[in-house]
C-alpha cells in the first residue's frame, strides 16, 4: 500500500454485502478513489460488479469470482485468488499478486488481468477480449474456445492449450504440454512483437522478459464450420 | 390382391421397426455422412397432458360461476430471496429464445405480446437486444454457458436472471448456431467472425457442480444487489435430484423443461432420445420441493409441449406455479403458417412440419436473419396474435378451474385429475380414470 486509503473496510467486522453495496454506489465523481479491504478470508464475489474508476486493494486471499464482471475498477489482490477471478470483466485492471485458481478471466470481454504466480486450469476459457498476463504457468485447457483478446504466459502451459480456439491470441514463453483441437503454432512476426510489447507495457511488465522468447499460437480455423470429415478432431 | 390364377398373395407390408421414415433416414445418412440437425422438440408420440382429464364439480364438489365468480390467475415469482420479485398477471410465460436463432421482429413481437398480457419474456444465447428490452415490460435475462453477449449492464436492466443449465430438447447438450445465420449484427453481439458456426458450450466455463452453482448464484446476487429473482433452468432428466440441488444452491425459481421443448438446432437423435416427457417430470420436481419445505416458496415453471389452457391447468394442478411456452408462441406469431405452403414445399417440407430453423430460410420471417424474410413479420400484428393466444390460454385455464370449484388457478391440485392410460397414471401420479389405482403407489 503506497498511499493512504480513502476507505478501509474490515470484512471481519462487516458483511461482504455492505462492502459490495458501497462499491456499487461509487461513481466516476466519487472522491473515495482508494479502498482497502482487510481480512477477506477467502470471501467469494468480493468487489464483484463494480462500475467506477476506483482502486480496491485487498490484503489477503479471496474466494471465487473476485472482481467478477468488473467495469473500470483497478482491483489488487495481495494474496491468492479462487476460481473465476475477473470472470466476464468488461474493463479495468485486476492484479493477483499470488496464484489464481481455475477459470481466471473466464469469458471476460475487456480489461487486463495480471497474475504474478501460476494460474490453474482453463485460464482464459471463452475469453472475449480480455488481456491476461500470467507470470508463472497455466494449467490444462487454457484459452479453451477463446474468442478474442490475448493470453500471455511467461512460464509453461498445460495440456490442450487453445482447444477449439477462435480468434484469441496466445503467447507462451515456456513449454506447451500439448495443443488442443484446431490450435497451432504460428510465426511470431513483428506485428506480434509489437502487440506483445504494448500488452506488457499496459501490464507494467515491459522489459521484464525478452519478447523474442515467446512462441505464438492461434487457431488453424479448420473447425470453424462443421464438416463431417473433421469429426475425428473433436 | 390376387394373382392371375386367383391365388391369394401377401400384401406388401412395411416393417414396424424399419418403417418408411427409418428407411429414409438410413438412406439420407448413407448419402450425406452426417446426422440430421433440425429445430423444434421431439416429434414422437409421448404420454402427455392429453392423457389426463379433470374431474369437474358435481354433488361432492361445487363449481364457481363462469363469467361471474373470480378465478385468479396471477403469480409472483422470486419470493425467496429477491428484493424485487416479479408479478405476472397470467402464469403463462415466454421461454428463452435467442436473437440469432430468431429474427429481431420475432423477438420484438414476443415482447409486445407478453407485455400486453402482463407476463414475461426471456432472452436467449447471444445477449439482450434493444428490441426485446424495449418491448418487454418484464424481461428474464438468460445466463448461459457460452456467455455470448453477457454483460453487467444488461444484467442490471433485467427483471430476473435465468441460469441455464440445460433444456428439455437436449439435456446435457450445447448448441450450434450455423454460419448461415451469423449476420454482422449477430456476429458482433457474440464477438465472433461472421459466417462461422457458433458453438454454445454444454457446461458453464467457471463452475462445475451444485456447490459451485451456489457460489455463482451468490455472485450474481451480489452484482445485482440481491434485487433480481434468480431462476435455474434444467432439462428434464433426473428432476427430483436436479430440482433439489438447484434449491440447495439458492434458486428463487426453478424452470423444468421437458423433452417436448423446442430448440433452435440440435441433432434429431438428441432431441428424440435424450430426456423425459414433462408429464413424467413434474411430480418428482414437486416432491423435491415438498421434501425441502419449499413448494410455493421456490416457484416451479414447467415447459415442453404446453399448447392450450387445459395443458396450463394440468401443469398447475400437478404442482407447477407457472408454465413457459416457446414453440406454441412461435406458431402464434406465424411459424409454419399454411399461407407459405408453396415455399415450405420448395424447401422440401410442408406447413406444420417445417423444422429446418437452423438454415435461416424460414418463409415466415421468424427463424431467420435474412432481412428480406424479416420484413414479412410485422411485430405489431404478430405481437397482437401472441397476446390473443395468451389470453385464450388463460381463459381456458380459468374455465377448467371454475369447473373444479377453484377461485385461483393455483388451487388446482392432483386430486382434480385422473388419467386415461396406465403410463400417464404412473408418471403423473394420478389414478387411472374410474379407479383409485396409481401404478407404483397405494399398495399395488
Interface residues (C-beta under 8 A of the other chain):
Chain A: X16 X17 X20 X21 X24 X44 X45 X48 X49 X51 X63 X64 X65 X68 X69 X71 X83 X84 X87 X88 X90 X102 X103 X106 X107 X109 X122 X125 X126 X128 X129 X144 X145 X147 X148 X164 X166 X167 X224 X225 X226 X228
Chain B: X32 X33 X34 X146 X147 X150 X151 X152 X155 X176 X178 X179 X190 X191 X192 X193 X195 X196 X197 X199 X201 X205 X206 X207 X212 X215 X216 X218 X219 X222 X223 X224 X225 X226
